[in-house]
Amino acid sequence: MEVTVTGIVMMSTKTKIDMESQGIQTNWYVITGGPSSGKTTTVNLLKERGYMTTIEHARHYIDTQKVGGSTVEEIRANQLTFQRGILNMQIEQERALSPNEVIFLDRAIPDALAYYRFLGLSPDEKLQEAVHKHLYKRVFILDPLPLVSDYARTEDGVAQKKIHALLAEVYESLPYPVVHVPVLPPEERVDFILKNL
């Protein structure tokens, strides 16, 4: 059972208790949303305000592969390898973080499940286990902004909307409180998030 209160989706107590027995409770907040939703800008502003933050791994994975001489087209040619590379980086990052620290994550492991669904890939056992490893304090899903393409972001407007919807579907099926963050000027988005911790 879910109850929506002022844009926050809360799981029932029974569901949350059932899931807590399967994962490690953290003080981590997830900042997510479809391509070009302002995630990294928001995370960077949180960092400027003194909060601990993480990096977004899809772009980091592309950058590390480009250093080795691969083009973005070559890197993205095998989507399963690409998604597994990102997932491995995210798993390693979350494994290294203290669950007791307050940290804002630029995407989290469940994002991979949404991307697997978008690409028609079957989630493997590693992804299924990783999705339930940690329990996030709250998930903030940023509403999409006008799409801006760059070397790493190759999706079009249709893909942007589909990915955004899949991210909401995935996170709302898991035992985390979810807050949908409206389109606002960047600093106001950060204020909105901090008021809804």
Contacts in CASP RR format, 6 or more apart in sequence:
PFRMAT RR
TARGET T0000
AUTHOR 0000-0000-0000
METHOD contacts of the structure
MODEL  1
MEVTVTGIVMMSTKTKIDMESQGIQTNWYVITGGPSSGKTTTVNLLKERG
YMTTIEHARHYIDTQKVGGSTVEEIRANQLTFQRGILNMQIEQERALSPN
EVIFLDRAIPDALAYYRFLGLSPDEKLQEAVHKHLYKRVFILDPLPLVSD
YARTEDGVAQKKIHALLAEVYESLPYPVVHVPVLPPEERVDFILKNL
1 11 0 8 1.000
1 12 0 8 1.000
1 15 0 8 1.000
2 9 0 8 1.000
2 10 0 8 1.000
2 11 0 8 1.000
2 12 0 8 1.000
2 172 0 8 1.000
3 9 0 8 1.000
3 10 0 8 1.000
3 12 0 8 1.000
4 10 0 8 1.000
7 179 0 8 1.000
7 180 0 8 1.000
8 177 0 8 1.000
8 178 0 8 1.000
8 179 0 8 1.000
8 196 0 8 1.000
9 172 0 8 1.000
9 177 0 8 1.000
9 178 0 8 1.000
10 177 0 8 1.000
11 19 0 8 1.000
11 174 0 8 1.000
11 175 0 8 1.000
11 176 0 8 1.000
11 177 0 8 1.000
15 175 0 8 1.000
16 175 0 8 1.000
18 175 0 8 1.000
19 132 0 8 1.000
19 135 0 8 1.000
19 174 0 8 1.000
19 175 0 8 1.000
20 135 0 8 1.000
20 175 0 8 1.000
22 132 0 8 1.000
23 132 0 8 1.000
23 133 0 8 1.000
23 134 0 8 1.000
23 135 0 8 1.000
24 99 0 8 1.000
24 133 0 8 1.000
24 134 0 8 1.000
24 135 0 8 1.000
25 99 0 8 1.000
25 135 0 8 1.000
26 97 0 8 1.000
26 99 0 8 1.000
26 100 0 8 1.000
26 103 0 8 1.000
26 134 0 8 1.000
26 135 0 8 1.000
26 136 0 8 1.000
26 137 0 8 1.000
27 99 0 8 1.000
27 100 0 8 1.000
27 101 0 8 1.000
27 102 0 8 1.000
27 103 0 8 1.000
27 137 0 8 1.000
28 97 0 8 1.000
28 99 0 8 1.000
28 101 0 8 1.000
28 102 0 8 1.000
28 103 0 8 1.000
28 104 0 8 1.000
28 105 0 8 1.000
28 108 0 8 1.000
28 134 0 8 1.000
28 136 0 8 1.000
28 137 0 8 1.000
29 102 0 8 1.000
29 103 0 8 1.000
29 104 0 8 1.000
29 105 0 8 1.000
29 136 0 8 1.000
29 137 0 8 1.000
29 138 0 8 1.000
29 139 0 8 1.000
29 140 0 8 1.000
29 193 0 8 1.000
29 197 0 8 1.000
30 104 0 8 1.000
30 105 0 8 1.000
30 107 0 8 1.000
30 108 0 8 1.000
30 110 0 8 1.000
30 136 0 8 1.000
30 138 0 8 1.000
30 139 0 8 1.000
30 140 0 8 1.000
30 171 0 8 1.000
30 176 0 8 1.000
31 39 0 8 1.000
31 42 0 8 1.000
31 43 0 8 1.000
31 46 0 8 1.000
31 104 0 8 1.000
31 105 0 8 1.000
31 106 0 8 1.000
31 107 0 8 1.000
31 140 0 8 1.000
31 142 0 8 1.000
31 193 0 8 1.000
32 39 0 8 1.000
32 107 0 8 1.000
32 108 0 8 1.000
32 111 0 8 1.000
32 139 0 8 1.000
32 140 0 8 1.000
32 141 0 8 1.000
32 142 0 8 1.000
32 167 0 8 1.000
32 171 0 8 1.000
33 39 0 8 1.000
33 141 0 8 1.000
33 142 0 8 1.000
33 144 0 8 1.000
33 163 0 8 1.000
33 164 0 8 1.000
33 167 0 8 1.000
34 142 0 8 1.000
34 144 0 8 1.000
34 160 0 8 1.000
34 163 0 8 1.000
34 164 0 8 1.000
34 167 0 8 1.000
35 144 0 8 1.000
35 147 0 8 1.000
35 153 0 8 1.000
35 155 0 8 1.000
35 159 0 8 1.000
35 160 0 8 1.000
35 163 0 8 1.000
36 144 0 8 1.000
36 145 0 8 1.000
36 146 0 8 1.000
36 147 0 8 1.000
36 148 0 8 1.000
36 153 0 8 1.000
36 160 0 8 1.000
37 142 0 8 1.000
37 143 0 8 1.000
37 144 0 8 1.000
37 145 0 8 1.000
37 164 0 8 1.000
38 142 0 8 1.000
38 145 0 8 1.000
38 186 0 8 1.000
38 189 0 8 1.000
39 56 0 8 1.000
39 106 0 8 1.000
39 107 0 8 1.000
39 142 0 8 1.000
40 56 0 8 1.000
40 59 0 8 1.000
40 106 0 8 1.000
41 186 0 8 1.000
42 142 0 8 1.000
42 186 0 8 1.000
42 189 0 8 1.000
42 190 0 8 1.000
42 193 0 8 1.000
43 53 0 8 1.000
43 54 0 8 1.000
43 56 0 8 1.000
43 104 0 8 1.000
43 106 0 8 1.000
44 53 0 8 1.000
45 186 0 8 1.000
45 187 0 8 1.000
45 189 0 8 1.000
45 190 0 8 1.000
46 53 0 8 1.000
46 104 0 8 1.000
46 190 0 8 1.000
46 193 0 8 1.000
47 53 0 8 1.000
47 104 0 8 1.000
49 190 0 8 1.000
51 102 0 8 1.000
51 103 0 8 1.000
51 104 0 8 1.000
52 101 0 8 1.000
52 102 0 8 1.000
52 103 0 8 1.000
52 104 0 8 1.000
53 103 0 8 1.000
53 104 0 8 1.000
53 105 0 8 1.000
53 106 0 8 1.000
54 93 0 8 1.000
54 97 0 8 1.000
54 103 0 8 1.000
54 104 0 8 1.000
54 105 0 8 1.000
54 106 0 8 1.000
55 93 0 8 1.000
55 106 0 8 1.000
56 106 0 8 1.000
56 107 0 8 1.000
57 86 0 8 1.000
57 89 0 8 1.000
57 90 0 8 1.000
57 93 0 8 1.000
57 107 0 8 1.000
58 86 0 8 1.000
58 107 0 8 1.000
58 152 0 8 1.000
59 152 0 8 1.000
60 89 0 8 1.000
61 75 0 8 1.000
61 82 0 8 1.000
61 85 0 8 1.000
61 86 0 8 1.000
61 89 0 8 1.000
62 72 0 8 1.000
62 75 0 8 1.000
62 151 0 8 1.000
62 152 0 8 1.000
63 152 0 8 1.000
65 75 0 8 1.000
66 72 0 8 1.000
66 75 0 8 1.000
72 151 0 8 1.000
72 152 0 8 1.000
72 154 0 8 1.000
75 82 0 8 1.000
76 82 0 8 1.000
76 154 0 8 1.000
79 119 0 8 1.000
79 121 0 8 1.000
80 121 0 8 1.000
83 112 0 8 1.000
83 115 0 8 1.000
83 116 0 8 1.000
83 119 0 8 1.000
83 121 0 8 1.000
86 112 0 8 1.000
86 115 0 8 1.000
87 109 0 8 1.000
87 112 0 8 1.000
87 126 0 8 1.000
87 127 0 8 1.000
87 130 0 8 1.000
90 107 0 8 1.000
90 108 0 8 1.000
90 109 0 8 1.000
90 111 0 8 1.000
90 112 0 8 1.000
90 130 0 8 1.000
91 109 0 8 1.000
91 126 0 8 1.000
91 130 0 8 1.000
91 133 0 8 1.000
94 105 0 8 1.000
94 108 0 8 1.000
94 109 0 8 1.000
94 133 0 8 1.000
94 134 0 8 1.000
97 103 0 8 1.000
99 134 0 8 1.000
105 136 0 8 1.000
108 134 0 8 1.000
108 136 0 8 1.000
108 139 0 8 1.000
109 127 0 8 1.000
109 130 0 8 1.000
109 131 0 8 1.000
109 133 0 8 1.000
109 134 0 8 1.000
110 131 0 8 1.000
110 170 0 8 1.000
110 171 0 8 1.000
110 174 0 8 1.000
111 167 0 8 1.000
111 170 0 8 1.000
112 127 0 8 1.000
112 130 0 8 1.000
112 131 0 8 1.000
113 123 0 8 1.000
113 127 0 8 1.000
113 131 0 8 1.000
113 170 0 8 1.000
114 163 0 8 1.000
114 166 0 8 1.000
114 167 0 8 1.000
114 169 0 8 1.000
114 170 0 8 1.000
115 163 0 8 1.000
115 166 0 8 1.000
116 122 0 8 1.000
116 123 0 8 1.000
116 127 0 8 1.000
117 166 0 8 1.000
117 170 0 8 1.000
118 159 0 8 1.000
118 162 0 8 1.000
118 163 0 8 1.000
118 166 0 8 1.000
131 174 0 8 1.000
135 175 0 8 1.000
135 176 0 8 1.000
136 176 0 8 1.000
137 176 0 8 1.000
137 177 0 8 1.000
137 197 0 8 1.000
138 176 0 8 1.000
138 177 0 8 1.000
138 178 0 8 1.000
138 179 0 8 1.000
138 196 0 8 1.000
138 197 0 8 1.000
139 171 0 8 1.000
139 176 0 8 1.000
139 177 0 8 1.000
139 178 0 8 1.000
139 179 0 8 1.000
140 178 0 8 1.000
140 179 0 8 1.000
140 181 0 8 1.000
140 193 0 8 1.000
140 196 0 8 1.000
141 164 0 8 1.000
141 167 0 8 1.000
141 168 0 8 1.000
141 171 0 8 1.000
141 178 0 8 1.000
141 179 0 8 1.000
141 180 0 8 1.000
141 181 0 8 1.000
142 181 0 8 1.000
142 189 0 8 1.000
143 164 0 8 1.000
143 180 0 8 1.000
143 181 0 8 1.000
143 182 0 8 1.000
143 183 0 8 1.000
144 160 0 8 1.000
144 161 0 8 1.000
144 164 0 8 1.000
144 183 0 8 1.000
145 183 0 8 1.000
147 155 0 8 1.000
147 156 0 8 1.000
147 157 0 8 1.000
147 160 0 8 1.000
149 155 0 8 1.000
155 163 0 8 1.000
168 178 0 8 1.000
168 180 0 8 1.000
171 178 0 8 1.000
172 178 0 8 1.000
179 193 0 8 1.000
179 196 0 8 1.000
181 189 0 8 1.000
181 192 0 8 1.000
181 193 0 8 1.000
182 192 0 8 1.000
184 192 0 8 1.000
END
